[in-house]
Amino acid sequence: MSPTPMNFVYSRRYTGPLQAVILDWAGTTVDHGCLAPAGAFMEAFRRSGVSITLEQARAPMGMAKWHHIQAITRMAPVTDAWTEVHGAAPADADVDRLYDTFLPLQVEVVERHSNLIPGAAETVAAMRARGLKIGSTTGYPRPVMDVVQRVAAAQGYQPDITVCAGETPAGRPGPAMALRCVVELSVSPVESCVKIGDTVVDVEEGLNAGMWTIAVADTGNEVGLPLADWQALAPGRRDALHAAASDRLARAGAHYVVRSLAEAMPLLDAIEARLARGEKP
């Protein structure tokens, strides 16, 4: 007797709870408006004889800082200005020199921009209370994060692991830093993780790692305002800035966009409901 042919295949799905959250730092948990890096980038370029705008300084935000500087030098107006001043287009050796200028500037100013964003400590505590492990990734190198983590710890925020730029073979928007958190936290499968961040490359990092992704619009780089300036805006202006930032982050592919980390908790319930139905990120 010949075997009966099979006309179906089995599908393996994870339907359990979330196990970990991978958080960004500047603009997500600390430094409302993501102010610390932008000023240091502008000053490093100014000292090289080339001025850049705040918008140019912010555009690649979230990348490892060396690559962030390289991305700025590749913007056509900056390349043209650099060539006029230095007689040749910027090369990697120029990026090295800019980075060497940038790094001490960043260390110098970052302590003033490491206060926790309102609601961040309480939200992380609530995440821990539901059994989630807390990972974190950042575009800052370790010498900068040593300062940021010290200040954040004094305010009650200490993730289980922090992976810095330069500590994996590649940085954002690749998945390496987020996946290193998964490995170090002994979490499996990866769809039981949520990446939360405030930039387009944060969203891309989470998606490339195969995670659920929540973007934070109001407190981060996409709006780019310190807390006092944000609170001083008329409600209509705040809503307009929120809408524009949300649109950019949603178009990057974020599963959800919230105003701040403090609004993320209900979405964890929504994601767990989707996992229970067998959905994947």
N, C-alpha and C positions, 0 to 999 in steps of 0.2 A: 504493500500500500504506500503510495507516495504521500509525503507530509502535506498538511493543509497550508497553503501559502498565507503569510501574515499580511494584512492590509492596514497595520497601524504600527506606531512607534511609541515608546515610552518617553515622557518628558520629565526631567529632574528639576524641581523647583524648591526654593527655600521659602517657607511660609512662617518662620519663627519671628521673634522680636528683634528690634534693633539692638546692636551690641556696643557701638561706639560712635562718637561724634568727632570729626576732625575739624578743628577751628583754625581760622586765620588769626593773625594778631592785629596789626595796625589797621584801624578802620572797622574792625569787627569786635574785638574784645577790649582794645586800648586805643588811645589817640583818636578821639572823635574828629572826623574830617581827614584823617590820614595826613597830618601836616608835617611830621618830622622828615620824611624823605624828600619831599618836594623842594623845600628851601635849601637843603644840602646839595641837591643836584644843581640847582640854579647857581649857587655860590661856586661850586667846583668848575662849572663852565665859565662863569664870569672871570675866575682867576686864570683861565686859559686864554682869555681875550675874546671869548664868544658868548654873547648873551642869548639865553633861551627864555621862552615864555613859560608861565605857570602851566598852561595847557600842554605844552611840549614836555615839561618835566613830569606831568602826571600821566600822560598817555599810556606808557608801558607798565604802569604800576602793578605790582604783584609779582613781577619777574625777579629773578636773582639780580642783585644790584649791578654786577659787571655787565650782564646782558641788558639790563635796563639802560645803562649808559650807552652801550653799543647801539641799541634801538634808537636812542635819541640822535646819535651821530648819523644814523642812516635816514633821518627825516630830511627831505630835500632842502628845505630852507636852512637847516642847521649845517648840512653838508656844504652848501654854497657859502654860508658865512664862514665856516671853518677854512675852506679852501682860499677864500679871499684874505684871511688873516695869516694863515700858515703856509700858503703856496701849494698845498696838496690836500687831497681829500683825506678825512680822518681814517687811520688804519688801527689795527688792534693794539699796536704799541701806544697809540694816543689814548685808546680806551684804558689801557693799563695805567697810564699817568693820571688820567681823570679819576679813575677808581682810587688810586693812592691819595689823591687830594680829597676825594669825597669821604672816604672811610673815617678819618679822624673828625671831620666836620659832623658826620652822622652820629658818632659816639658822643661828641660834645653836646649836641642839642637833644638827643633822644630822651634823656631823663626828664626833660621838661614836657615831653609829649607821651608819657607812658601811663597817664592816669586811666583807670578803668572807665569804660563807657557805661553810663547809667543802666543798671539792670543786668550787666554782664555777670557779676559775681553770683547774684541770686539765680540766674538762669543756669549757670554751670552747676550750682549746688542742686538745683532741681533735676538736672540731667543725671548727676551722680546718684540722687535718691531713687531714680528709676532703674539704676543698675548699669548705666552707660559708662564705658571707659572714655577718657578725654585725651585725644591726641591733638597735636597742633603742628602747623607748618608755617613757614615765613620766608619772604624774600630777603630778610636781613641775614647777614653773616653772623657767626657765633659771637664775635667781640661786641657787636651791637646788642644782640639778644641777652648777653650777660647782664647788661644794664637794664633792659626792658623787663626781664624775668625777675630781677631783684626788686624793682619798684612794684611790679604786679603782685609778687608774693606778699609784699608788705601790706597790700590792699586785699589779700585773701584769695588771689587767683593763682593756682599752680596746676597746670595740666599734667597728665601722667607722662607725657613725652613731648619734646619739642624738636622738630627736624628743621635745621637751618639751611639756607642757600649754601651750596658748596659741599654738602654732606652726602649727596647722592650723585650718581653719574650725570644726571641732568635735572634741571629745575622745572618750574612751571613754564608753560602750560602742560608739560608732561606729567605723568602720574607718579613718578618715583618717590617723591617725598611723602605723598599720601599713603602709598603702598608700603613704605617703610614703617609708617605708623601702624598699619594693619599687622605687619609681621611682628613688630616689637610689642604690640599689645596682645598678640596671640588671638586675633579675631578671625573668624571664618563663618560664612563666606563674605566676600567683599560687599555684596548687596545688603548686608546688615549694617553698613556704615553710611553716615551722612556727612558730607563736606559742607561747611558753612563759611562763606567769605564775602568780601565786598567788591571784588574786582572781576573783570571778564576772565582774566587768567585763573582766578580762584575757581570760577564756574567750570572752565575748561579742565582744570586739574581734577576736579571731582568727577566730571563726566568721563575723562580719559581713564580714570582709575576704576570706572564701573560702579560709582557710588551715586546715591541720591544726593541732590545738590540744592541747597538753599542759599539764595543771594540776599545780602543785606544792603539796602539802598541808601537810607538817610544818613547813617553814621560814618560812611566810608568815603572812598576816593571819588565815587561818581558824583557826589554832591560837593565834597571837599571843603566843608565849613567847620570851624571850631564850634563847640557846644553853645557858647554864649551868642555867637553870631547867628546860629541856626535858630535858637530860641527867640531872638529878637525879630525874626522875619514875620511878616503878616501871614496868617494862615493860608491865604490864597497863593502866596509866593512859595511857601513850603510845599504845598500840594503840587504846584507846577514843577518844582525841582524833583520832588519824589516821583512824579509821573515820568519825567524824562529819564531819570536814573533807572527806574524799574523797567522801562522799555528796553534800554540798552542791555540790562542784565538778563531779561527774559529772552531777548533775541539771541543772546549768547548760548541759551539752552537750559537755563536754570529751571529745575522742576517747580520751584516756588520762589517768590520774592517777598521779603518782609521789610518793614521800616528799620528794625533793629533786632539784635540777637534776642532781646527780651520778648519778641513776638514769635519766637521759633517753636516754643513748646507744643502748642496745639498741632503744628504741622508734623511733629514726631508721631502723634497719634494717627494722623492721616496717612503717613507713610507706612506705619505698622498695619493699618487696615489694608493698604494696597499689597503689602507683602503677604498678608493672610489670604488674599485672593489669588496669590501666585504671580503677581506682577514683578517685573524686574526694572531697575532704573533705566 
